[in-house]
Amino acid sequence: MKILSILSAVITLGSSLSLPVVMASCRSGQPGRQADSTVLTATQHSTAPESAAAQNDFAYRLSQPTAVYQLPEELREVSGIRFLQSDSLHIYAEQDEKGRLYQLAPGDKQANYVDFGKDGDYEDLVFLGGKAIFLRSDGDLFSIDLPASFTATPTKTVEVQHIHRLVPKGEYEGLYADTATSQLYMLCKQCAKEDHKKSTSVYRLDLNGGKWVRGASFQVDVTRISEMAYARQTKQKGKKKKHEPATINFKPSAICRNPATGEWYLLSSINKMLVVTGSDWQVKSVQPLPPGLYPQPEGMCFDKDGNLYISNEGQSPGGATLLKFTPVS
């Protein structure tokens, strides 16, 4: 597969991102604690402005984060992140090795947590109707009552509802909860009976009599993603198209919805891109992700103010990071 060219303006997590920020402690729940010195801001850097083609009227400058936070070591394998609408101080996370729900303020050196199950390959989490719901890579879901408190020490495992596979056999990494309709959307990363060079499926799960059932399914046109990525690449290089676009084997790792526009955001760590579709799942935009800033982007969410967050699993020798993006005014 032909590798997409990357934006020339690549941000590195170097000395230019060095200003500490003050955040609230997730242990005390009170503001005013000085954050760890490894917390970085990206308001000052030496990166050149993006070209007009690169900006493409997109709402976020993905090569210019507002802030970059170092995540605690226990979240080196971070896979899913979410905010509670009622809690603007903390972000909640899981990792793909332990059955734990973590709570922390961005910049905290240590995260509090609650154990919810056995170790496993957990890929995403959502909140819906007072529940925390976790996605395992095989498509199974695990639901618990939202904990009232979190601690920094091991806790007794809470009662868990295991929702056995409602979707076709495959690998799943993205889960989104629509709180207005009480529906879940599950994004397939690699399904056995799908050609991910042509399309990727999204499955909607509905509540029926208190039980989750599979509802409608939707297709994201990967051939359109390939075409748009190639068009963007050639435009940035200032070249005329001389051949057909390279075929992308699309393997997304996270899904969320922009609360301001209703657009779907599909993140792919393998393909190093963020794909934006309309509410009808038609592809509207393909945004490349500079690998220096996105070594392994696996988690994505919005806060109540419309800020976008993307998390990266830790890579040797670097740890996991959390990137914050404010909308372009």
N, C-alpha and C positions, 0 to 999 in steps of 0.2 A: 504494500500500500504506500503510495506516495505520501510523504510526511508534509503536513501543512507548514508553510513558512510562518515564522513567529514574528510578532510585532518587534520592530527594531528598538522600541523603548521598553527594555526589560528592567524591572526593579529587582535588585538583589537585597537580601536581608543583611545588609552590611552596616558599617558605621554611620552611614547617612541616616539610618532610622534609629535614632538614639535618645529621643526625648521621652522621659517617663511620664505616665499619666496617673492620675489619682482615681481609684475606683472604690466601690463599696466592697466590704468583706462579705463573702458568702457565709462565713462562720458567725459573725456577729450580727449581720443584717443591717449594719449601720454604716453610713457614708463616712469618708474622711480618712480611711486607712491608706497609707502610701503603698502603691502597688509594687510588685517585684520589679527590680531594675531591668529584668529581661523583657519587660513590656515595652513595645516600641510604637512610635507614631510615625506616620508616613506623610506628614504635612510638609516636611522639608526634605528634598532629595535632589539629586542631580539629573534625574531622568528628563529627557527632552519631551516637549508636548507631543501628543499623538497626532498623526496626520488626520486630515479631514475624512479620508477614507476609513481610517481605523476607528474614528469616533462614530461614524455611521448613525448619528442621532440616538445612540444607545444611552439609556438612563444612568449607567454607571461606568466609570473609567476603571476597567478591570486590571490595568497595569499600574494604577495609582491609588492604592488603598488609603483610606482615611486613617486607619490604624492597623498595626500588626501586633498581635498578642502571642506570646509564647505560652503554650498550654502545659499543665503539670505533666510530669513523667508518666503518671498512671493513665494518661490519655494519649500516650504516644500512638496507639492504634485507634484513635478516634474515628468513628464511622458515621454517626448521625448527630445532628445538633438541632435544637428547637428552643424557641421562647414560649413562655406562657403569656397570654395577653394580659393577665392580671399581675405579672411580675416583670418589670422592666429592668431590674437590677441584675438578674441572674440569667445565665444561659444553661440549658440542660443538654447533656450529652451521653452517649454510650460509646463503647468500644467493641471491636469485633472479636474479642476473646473472652470477656467476662460478662455474666448476666448482672450488670449493675447499671443503675440510673444515676448519673452524676449531676451535681448542682454546683455552679461556681459563678463568680463575677468575672468578666473578662479581665485578665491580668493576675488573678489569684495564683499563688504558688501551690496551693493544695485544693483539691475538690472534695466536697462532702458527697456521700452516696447512700443508696439503698440497694441491697441485693434483691433481685427479683427472680433469679433462676440459675440453672446450671450454666457452666461455661459453654459457649457456642459462638457461631459466626453470625453475630447480630449486626445488621447493616443500616437500620434507620429507626427513628422513633417519631411518634406524633402524640398530641394530646387531644382528647375528644370526650366530651360528656363526663368530666371528672375522672377519666381513665388515661393512663399512659400505655400506649400500644407500641410494641417492638416488632420489627420485621427481621426474621431470620433469612439467611440467603436462599434457603430452599422454598421460600414463599409462605412458610408458617408464621402465624402471628401469636404474640403473647401479650395479654392484657392484665394490668393491675390497677387497683385504686390508686389515685394520685397520692403519694405520701404526704403526710402533714408536716414532717420534719426530716432532715437529713443529718448524718453525722460523719465524722472522719474515721470511724472505727467500724469493724464488721457488724452487721445487723442480722437479725433473724430474717430469713427469706419470707417475703410477703406471699399472700395467696395469689396464685396465677391462673388465669384462664388460657388454656392452650387452644388456639383456633387452627385446626388442621388445614392443610393446603386447599385453597379454594381456586387456585389458578393452575394453568398447565405446568408441567414439569419444566424446570429451568432454574436459572440463577437470577435473583431479584435483589436490588440494592436501594431502590427508591420508594418511599411511602409518603403520601400527603393526606391530610385530613381536612375536609371541608366542613367547618363548624356550622355553617349556615344550613347545610342539607344533611349533616350527620352521615356523610359518605366518605369512604376511603378510596384513594387512587394508588395502585401499585404498578411500578414501572419495571418492565423486564429488561435485564441486562443481557442475558443470553438464554434464549428459549430454544429447546431442542428442535422444534418443528418450524422455526422461523429463519428466514434469511435476513440477517441484520445488515446486509448490504442494500437491502431494498426497503425494509420497514422495521419498526420497533413497536411493540404492543404496550398499551396502558390499560389496565383492568380496573373497573370501578366495582367496589364492594358496597352493598347496601344492607341496612338492618331490616330484617323481616321477622316480626314476632320475637324480637330480642336476640335473634341469631344473625350472624353475618352470612350473606350469600353473594355469589358472583352476579353482578348486574351487567351493564353494558361494557363493551371493550372498544378501544380506539386505536387507530394506527397513525404513527408518525412516519412521514415519507423520508426515508434515509437518502434516496436518490436526489431529493431536493436539497438535503443538507450538503451532499457532495457537490452539487452544482453551485450552491451559494458560497461554500468554502473556497471553491476553485475561482469563482468570479472575484471574490475579495482578494485572494492571493495575487491574481494577475493584475488587478487594479492597483494594488499596493506597489507592485514591481514596475508598473507602467508598461506592461507588455500586452500585446494583442494575443487573443486566444488562438493557439495553433493546433490544439488537439483536444480530445474529450477530457473532462475532469476525472481525476483519480477517484476510484470507488472507495468510499469510507465504510468500514465495518464498524457500525456505531454501537458502543457498549456503554450506556449511561450509568452513572453511579448515584445520582440524587435527583429529586424532583421537588419543586415548590411553585407557588403561585404568587405573582406580584400583587399585593393587596390594592395597589393604586390603579392598575391597568387590567387586571384579570388575566394577564398573559401567563403562560406556563414557561418555567425555566427548567431546562434539562441539562444537568452537569455531567460531563464525561471526563473521568480521570485518564483513561487510556487514550482517548482522542485529544485530550488537552483542549477542550472547547466547551462553551456554554451555548446551547441552542435555545432560542426563544420562539415559541409558537403562540398563535392566538388562542382564544378560548375554544375555537373549533379544531385545534390541534394542527392547523396549517402552519408550516415553518415560515417565520418572518425574518429571522436574523440568526447568523452564526458568528459567535465571538471567540477568537482564539485566546488561549490562556498561556502567558509566558511561563515556560517550565521552571525558570529560576525562582519564580514567585509561587508557582503551583507544582511542587514536586509530586504530590499525590492528593489531589482534591477529591474528597469523598463525601463531605457534608455540606449542606446549604440550607439557609432559612432567611426569613425576614423578621425584623422586630416590628412592633406596633407603629413605629414612626416611618416605616418604609426603608430602613437601612438594610442592606444586603450583607450577609455573613457567609463566608466560605471557609471550611476547615481543611487542613492538610494533615495526613498522617505523617509521623516523624520519619525522617530518613537519616541514616548514619552519615555524618555525625550529628546532624541537626535534629531537634525535637519537633513535635507537632505545633502547628501554628493556626491561629484564627485571624482571618482577614475581615475587616469591616469596610464597607463602601457606602457613602452617603449619596443620595441622588444628585445628579447634576442639575443645578438651578438654571 
